[in-house]
Amino acid sequence: MIPSFTEEAFGLIRAIPQGRVATYGGIAAMAGSPRGARQVVRILHACSEKENLPWWRVVNRAGRIALKPGYGYEEQRDLLEAEGVEFSATDRIDLSRFGWKG
């Protein structure tokens, strides 16, 4: 049986190594839907806790945390920094250094 997009995304998100990040669009493309970045966002929002997904390791294509301050931004940044991910003065993650492409 062919795994669904959601199952593929779960596996990819779980595979992101500690200290690395992937983008929503990158996960979508690797899961077979190059235009499915918003679906990855929905999957993370709905399933991160019950599926034990490392949601904090997924960022937007600019290397920024998509969550707003006061709505999870600080928690995600703290978790990433605890894993050794560094942020620039403009709150960006260098995807060439910390990016993961499976």
C-alpha positions as protocol buffer text, in pm:
chain_id: "A"
residue {
  index: 1
  type: MET
  ca { x: 0 y: 0 z: 0 }
}
residue {
  index: 2
  type: ILE
  ca { x: 125 y: 349 z: -85 }
}
residue {
  index: 3
  type: PRO
  ca { x: 166 y: 571 z: 222 }
}
residue {
  index: 4
  type: SER
  ca { x: -54 y: 881 z: 235 }
}
residue {
  index: 5
  type: PHE
  ca { x: 88 y: 1231 z: 222 }
}
residue {
  index: 6
  type: THR
  ca { x: 21 y: 1267 z: 594 }
}
residue {
  index: 7
  type: GLU
  ca { x: 205 y: 943 z: 678 }
}
residue {
  index: 8
  type: GLU
  ca { x: 498 y: 1047 z: 460 }
}
residue {
  index: 9
  type: ALA
  ca { x: 508 y: 1388 z: 629 }
}
residue {
  index: 10
  type: PHE
  ca { x: 502 y: 1225 z: 975 }
}
residue {
  index: 11
  type: GLY
  ca { x: 801 y: 1010 z: 884 }
}
residue {
  index: 12
  type: LEU
  ca { x: 997 y: 1299 z: 739 }
}
residue {
  index: 13
  type: ILE
  ca { x: 931 y: 1530 z: 1033 }
}
residue {
  index: 14
  type: ARG
  ca { x: 1037 y: 1256 z: 1274 }
}
residue {
  index: 15
  type: ALA
  ca { x: 1357 y: 1208 z: 1072 }
}
residue {
  index: 16
  type: ILE
  ca { x: 1478 y: 1569 z: 1106 }
}
residue {
  index: 17
  type: PRO
  ca { x: 1794 y: 1537 z: 1316 }
}
residue {
  index: 18
  type: GLN
  ca { x: 1847 y: 1729 z: 1637 }
}
residue {
  index: 19
  type: GLY
  ca { x: 2012 y: 2062 z: 1563 }
}
residue {
  index: 20
  type: ARG
  ca { x: 1874 y: 2081 z: 1208 }
}
residue {
  index: 21
  type: VAL
  ca { x: 1560 y: 2231 z: 1055 }
}
residue {
  index: 22
  type: ALA
  ca { x: 1346 y: 2166 z: 750 }
}
residue {
  index: 23
  type: THR
  ca { x: 1099 y: 2395 z: 576 }
}
residue {
  index: 24
  type: TYR
  ca { x: 727 y: 2337 z: 541 }
}
residue {
  index: 25
  type: GLY
  ca { x: 768 y: 2333 z: 163 }
}
residue {
  index: 26
  type: GLY
  ca { x: 1066 y: 2101 z: 178 }
}
residue {
  index: 27
  type: ILE
  ca { x: 872 y: 1847 z: 382 }
}
residue {
  index: 28
  type: ALA
  ca { x: 578 y: 1877 z: 142 }
}
residue {
  index: 29
  type: ALA
  ca { x: 799 y: 1823 z: -164 }
}
residue {
  index: 30
  type: MET
  ca { x: 973 y: 1521 z: -12 }
}
residue {
  index: 31
  type: ALA
  ca { x: 631 y: 1379 z: 81 }
}
residue {
  index: 32
  type: GLY
  ca { x: 518 y: 1405 z: -281 }
}
residue {
  index: 33
  type: SER
  ca { x: 328 y: 1734 z: -289 }
}
residue {
  index: 34
  type: PRO
  ca { x: 557 y: 2023 z: -389 }
}
residue {
  index: 35
  type: ARG
  ca { x: 279 y: 2276 z: -334 }
}
residue {
  index: 36
  type: GLY
  ca { x: 163 y: 2126 z: -3 }
}
residue {
  index: 37
  type: ALA
  ca { x: 341 y: 2351 z: 248 }
}
residue {
  index: 38
  type: ARG
  ca { x: 11 y: 2464 z: 402 }
}
residue {
  index: 39
  type: GLN
  ca { x: -92 y: 2103 z: 446 }
}
residue {
  index: 40
  type: VAL
  ca { x: 229 y: 2043 z: 643 }
}
residue {
  index: 41
  type: VAL
  ca { x: 134 y: 2339 z: 864 }
}
residue {
  index: 42
  type: ARG
  ca { x: -210 y: 2182 z: 924 }
}
residue {
  index: 43
  type: ILE
  ca { x: -55 y: 1844 z: 1002 }
}
residue {
  index: 44
  type: LEU
  ca { x: 179 y: 1998 z: 1257 }
}
residue {
  index: 45
  type: HIS
  ca { x: -100 y: 2203 z: 1414 }
}
residue {
  index: 46
  type: ALA
  ca { x: -336 y: 1908 z: 1444 }
}
residue {
  index: 47
  type: CYS
  ca { x: -104 y: 1617 z: 1511 }
}
residue {
  index: 48
  type: SER
  ca { x: 225 y: 1728 z: 1668 }
}
residue {
  index: 49
  type: GLU
  ca { x: 136 y: 1635 z: 2024 }
}
residue {
  index: 50
  type: LYS
  ca { x: -51 y: 1309 z: 1967 }
}
residue {
  index: 51
  type: GLU
  ca { x: 202 y: 1188 z: 1706 }
}
residue {
  index: 52
  type: ASN
  ca { x: 503 y: 1308 z: 1910 }
}
residue {
  index: 53
  type: LEU
  ca { x: 640 y: 1514 z: 1620 }
}
residue {
  index: 54
  type: PRO
  ca { x: 938 y: 1749 z: 1669 }
}
residue {
  index: 55
  type: TRP
  ca { x: 734 y: 2044 z: 1537 }
}
residue {
  index: 56
  type: TRP
  ca { x: 995 y: 2299 z: 1645 }
}
residue {
  index: 57
  type: ARG
  ca { x: 1233 y: 2173 z: 1375 }
}
residue {
  index: 58
  type: VAL
  ca { x: 1011 y: 2301 z: 1091 }
}
residue {
  index: 59
  type: VAL
  ca { x: 1040 y: 2665 z: 980 }
}
residue {
  index: 60
  type: ASN
  ca { x: 936 y: 2875 z: 683 }
}
residue {
  index: 61
  type: ARG
  ca { x: 1131 y: 2899 z: 359 }
}
residue {
  index: 62
  type: ALA
  ca { x: 1309 y: 3215 z: 474 }
}
residue {
  index: 63
  type: GLY
  ca { x: 1454 y: 3028 z: 772 }
}
residue {
  index: 64
  type: ARG
  ca { x: 1226 y: 3203 z: 1018 }
}
residue {
  index: 65
  type: ILE
  ca { x: 989 y: 3078 z: 1282 }
}
residue {
  index: 66
  type: ALA
  ca { x: 636 y: 3124 z: 1149 }
}
residue {
  index: 67
  type: LEU
  ca { x: 471 y: 3148 z: 1491 }
}
residue {
  index: 68
  type: LYS
  ca { x: 411 y: 3495 z: 1631 }
}
residue {
  index: 69
  type: PRO
  ca { x: 562 y: 3618 z: 1958 }
}
residue {
  index: 70
  type: GLY
  ca { x: 336 y: 3515 z: 2245 }
}
residue {
  index: 71
  type: TYR
  ca { x: 190 y: 3228 z: 2038 }
}
residue {
  index: 72
  type: GLY
  ca { x: 473 y: 2977 z: 2046 }
}
residue {
  index: 73
  type: TYR
  ca { x: 758 y: 3173 z: 1890 }
}
residue {
  index: 74
  type: GLU
  ca { x: 960 y: 3187 z: 2212 }
}
residue {
  index: 75
  type: GLU
  ca { x: 912 y: 2818 z: 2287 }
}
residue {
  index: 76
  type: GLN
  ca { x: 1019 y: 2715 z: 1936 }
}
residue {
  index: 77
  type: ARG
  ca { x: 1323 y: 2940 z: 1945 }
}
residue {
  index: 78
  type: ASP
  ca { x: 1424 y: 2811 z: 2290 }
}
residue {
  index: 79
  type: LEU
  ca { x: 1393 y: 2449 z: 2173 }
}
residue {
  index: 80
  type: LEU
  ca { x: 1599 y: 2514 z: 1861 }
}
residue {
  index: 81
  type: GLU
  ca { x: 1868 y: 2705 z: 2047 }
}
residue {
  index: 82
  type: ALA
  ca { x: 1888 y: 2423 z: 2304 }
}
residue {
  index: 83
  type: GLU
  ca { x: 1973 y: 2193 z: 2011 }
}
residue {
  index: 84
  type: GLY
  ca { x: 2247 y: 2428 z: 1889 }
}
residue {
  index: 85
  type: VAL
  ca { x: 2059 y: 2605 z: 1610 }
}
residue {
  index: 86
  type: GLU
  ca { x: 2176 y: 2965 z: 1581 }
}
residue {
  index: 87
  type: PHE
  ca { x: 1975 y: 3270 z: 1479 }
}
residue {
  index: 88
  type: SER
  ca { x: 2103 y: 3580 z: 1303 }
}
residue {
  index: 89
  type: ALA
  ca { x: 2044 y: 3931 z: 1436 }
}
residue {
  index: 90
  type: THR
  ca { x: 1734 y: 3938 z: 1213 }
}
residue {
  index: 91
  type: ASP
  ca { x: 1595 y: 3612 z: 1363 }
}
residue {
  index: 92
  type: ARG
  ca { x: 1684 y: 3396 z: 1064 }
}
residue {
  index: 93
  type: ILE
  ca { x: 1833 y: 3049 z: 1062 }
}
residue {
  index: 94
  type: ASP
  ca { x: 2103 y: 2990 z: 803 }
}
residue {
  index: 95
  type: LEU
  ca { x: 1942 y: 2707 z: 604 }
}
residue {
  index: 96
  type: SER
  ca { x: 2270 y: 2630 z: 426 }
}
residue {
  index: 97
  type: ARG
  ca { x: 2420 y: 2551 z: 766 }
}
residue {
  index: 98
  type: PHE
  ca { x: 2128 y: 2414 z: 969 }
}
residue {
  index: 99
  type: GLY
  ca { x: 1890 y: 2302 z: 694 }
}
residue {
  index: 100
  type: TRP
  ca { x: 1800 y: 1936 z: 647 }
}
residue {
  index: 101
  type: LYS
  ca { x: 1683 y: 1799 z: 312 }
}
residue {
  index: 102
  type: GLY
  ca { x: 1632 y: 1436 z: 396 }
}
